[in-house]
Amino acid sequence: MAFYPQDAREARPLIDAADQALYRSKANGRNTVTRFTDLTAD
Protein backbone atom coordinates (compact mmCIF):
# COMPACT_ATOMS: atom_id res chain seq x y z
CA MET A 1 0.00 0.00 0.00
CA ALA A 2 1.07 3.52 -0.70
CA PHE A 3 -0.76 6.63 0.45
CA TYR A 4 -1.16 10.13 -0.90
CA PRO A 5 0.45 12.50 0.16
CA GLN A 6 2.59 10.62 2.70
CA ASP A 7 4.39 8.43 0.16
CA ALA A 8 4.18 10.60 -2.99
CA ARG A 9 2.44 13.73 -4.20
CA GLU A 10 2.15 12.83 -7.90
CA ALA A 11 0.52 9.87 -9.64
CA ARG A 12 3.57 8.16 -11.16
CA PRO A 13 5.70 8.05 -7.98
CA LEU A 14 2.64 6.92 -5.99
CA ILE A 15 1.99 4.07 -8.44
CA ASP A 16 5.68 3.11 -8.33
CA ALA A 17 5.58 3.03 -4.52
CA ALA A 18 2.47 0.85 -4.54
CA ASP A 19 4.09 -1.42 -7.12
CA GLN A 20 7.16 -1.90 -4.92
CA ALA A 21 4.94 -2.77 -1.97
CA LEU A 22 2.96 -5.21 -4.14
CA TYR A 23 6.04 -7.11 -5.25
CA ARG A 24 7.46 -7.21 -1.72
CA SER A 25 4.17 -8.70 -0.49
CA LYS A 26 4.18 -11.28 -3.29
CA ALA A 27 7.74 -12.26 -2.38
CA ASN A 28 6.70 -12.73 1.27
CA GLY A 29 3.86 -15.11 0.44
CA ARG A 30 0.09 -15.15 0.63
CA ASN A 31 -2.10 -12.98 2.84
CA THR A 32 0.54 -10.30 3.26
CA VAL A 33 0.08 -6.54 3.35
CA THR A 34 3.10 -4.28 2.96
CA ARG A 35 3.20 -0.51 3.42
CA PHE A 36 5.62 1.32 1.16
CA THR A 37 7.07 3.19 4.14
CA ASP A 38 8.00 -0.18 5.67
CA LEU A 39 10.33 -0.89 2.75
CA THR A 40 13.95 0.07 2.59
CA ALA A 41 14.72 2.26 -0.40
CA ASP A 42 16.74 0.38 -3.01
C-alpha positions in Angstrom: 0.0 0.0 0.0 1.1 3.5 -0.7 -0.8 6.6 0.5 -1.2 10.1 -0.9 0.4 12.5 0.2 2.6 10.6 2.7 4.4 8.4 0.2 4.2 10.6 -3.0 2.4 13.7 -4.2 2.1 12.8 -7.9 0.5 9.9 -9.6 3.6 8.2 -11.2 5.7 8.0 -8.0 2.6 6.9 -6.0 2.0 4.1 -8.4 5.7 3.1 -8.3 5.6 3.0 -4.5 2.5 0.9 -4.5 4.1 -1.4 -7.1 7.2 -1.9 -4.9 4.9 -2.8 -2.0 3.0 -5.2 -4.1 6.0 -7.1 -5.3 7.5 -7.2 -1.7 4.2 -8.7 -0.5 4.2 -11.3 -3.3 7.7 -12.3 -2.4 6.7 -12.7 1.3 3.9 -15.1 0.4 0.1 -15.2 0.6 -2.1 -13.0 2.8 0.5 -10.3 3.3 0.1 -6.5 3.4 3.1 -4.3 3.0 3.2 -0.5 3.4 5.6 1.3 1.2 7.1 3.2 4.1 8.0 -0.2 5.7 10.3 -0.9 2.8 14.0 0.1 2.6 14.7 2.3 -0.4 16.7 0.4 -3.0 
